[in-house]
Amino acid sequence: MKKYTVQKAPFVVPTTDGKLIEEHFGRATDGNSQVSIAHMVAPPGWSEPFQTPEFDEYTYVIRGKKQFIIDGEQVILEAGQSIKIEKNTRIQYSNPFDVPCEYIAVCLPAFSMESVNREE
């Protein structure tokens, strides 16, 4: 019995905003509710509504820049930087810059639409 899993076919989350989301491990890919790991590319000008997730989220920026509004404070991460945002924190993610932002996101427990609490 193997004690490892190689992910060669991540689940590509359908989006309508031009953002690429490839979940390598998590609820949609392998049913894992403990952690989700996703590779993402946010196009220039992309943004999401404010949300208050019920999970901790770690973000590592590979290239480009990503803007966060965290409890009213603006934080901009550049390539090579990372951040941990604690659960139950009101946040908005965006890429108001002129180049795509490629990053890895890790959620503990795993991301779900029910636990992200996006505002309308």
ABEGO torsion letter per residue (X at the ends): XBABBBBABBBBBBBAAGBBBBBABEAAAAGBAABBBBBBBBBBGBBBBBBBBABBBBBBBABEBBBBBBGGBBBBBBBGBBBBBBBGBBBBBBBABABBBBBBBBBOBBBBAAAAGBBX
